[in-house]
C-alpha cells in the first residue's frame, strides 16, 4: 500500500475515532513524532574532513573565485 493511501486511511480513522481514543493515542503519536524529527548528525569521515580542508585552502588562496550559496541558489 502506498504511503498516500495509508495516510488517508489514518486521517479517516482519526477523524471518526471517539475522543477518549484520541487521548489514549496521544502519548504513542507524540513518541513516534519526536523520534522522527530528531536529526541524526554523524561525525565527518576522514575523507570528508580532507575535502573540507582542501576547499578552505582554495578559498583562502582566492576568495573571489567562490560564489556565495545565496547567489548560486537564485541562479
C-alpha positions as CSV (number, residue, x, y, z in Angstrom):
1,X,0.0,0.0,0.0
2,X,1.4,3.4,-1.0
3,X,2.0,5.9,1.7
4,X,-0.6,8.4,0.4
5,X,-3.3,5.7,0.8
6,X,-2.2,4.7,4.2
7,X,-2.0,8.4,5.3
8,X,-5.6,8.9,4.0
9,X,-6.8,5.9,5.9
10,X,-5.1,7.1,9.1
11,X,-6.7,10.5,8.7
12,X,-10.1,8.9,8.3
13,X,-9.7,6.7,11.3
14,X,-8.6,9.6,13.5
15,X,-11.4,11.8,12.2
16,X,-14.1,9.2,13.1
17,X,-12.5,8.0,16.4
18,X,-14.1,8.8,19.7
19,X,-12.3,11.5,21.8
20,X,-11.2,9.1,24.5
21,X,-9.3,7.0,21.9
22,X,-7.6,10.2,20.7
23,X,-6.5,10.9,24.3
24,X,-5.2,7.4,24.6
25,X,-3.2,7.6,21.4
26,X,-1.5,10.9,22.1
27,X,1.4,9.5,24.1
28,X,2.2,7.0,21.3
29,X,1.9,9.5,18.5
30,X,4.0,12.1,20.4
31,X,6.7,9.5,21.0
32,X,6.7,8.5,17.3
33,X,6.9,12.1,16.0
34,X,9.6,13.1,18.5
35,X,11.8,10.2,17.3
36,X,11.1,11.0,13.7
37,X,12.1,14.7,13.9
38,X,15.4,14.1,15.9
39,X,18.2,14.7,13.4
40,X,21.0,12.2,13.3
41,X,24.3,14.0,12.9
42,X,27.2,11.8,12.3
43,X,30.8,12.9,12.6
44,X,32.5,13.7,9.3
45,X,34.6,10.9,7.8
46,X,38.4,11.4,7.3
47,X,37.7,11.8,3.6
48,X,35.0,14.5,4.2
49,X,37.3,16.4,6.6
50,X,40.1,16.3,3.9
51,X,37.7,17.6,1.3
52,X,36.6,20.5,3.6
53,X,40.2,21.4,4.4
54,X,41.0,21.5,0.7
55,X,38.1,23.8,-0.1
56,X,39.1,26.1,2.8
57,X,42.6,26.3,1.5
58,X,41.3,27.1,-2.0
59,X,39.1,29.8,-0.6
60,X,42.0,31.3,1.4
61,X,44.1,31.4,-1.8
62,X,41.4,33.1,-3.9
63,X,38.2,34.2,-2.1
64,X,36.9,35.9,-5.2
65,X,36.7,32.6,-7.1
66,X,33.8,31.4,-4.7
67,X,30.2,32.2,-5.3
68,X,28.1,32.7,-2.1
69,X,25.4,30.0,-1.8
70,X,22.6,32.5,-1.8
71,X,23.6,33.9,-5.2
72,X,24.1,30.4,-6.6
73,X,20.7,29.2,-5.3
74,X,18.9,32.1,-7.2
75,X,20.6,31.2,-10.5
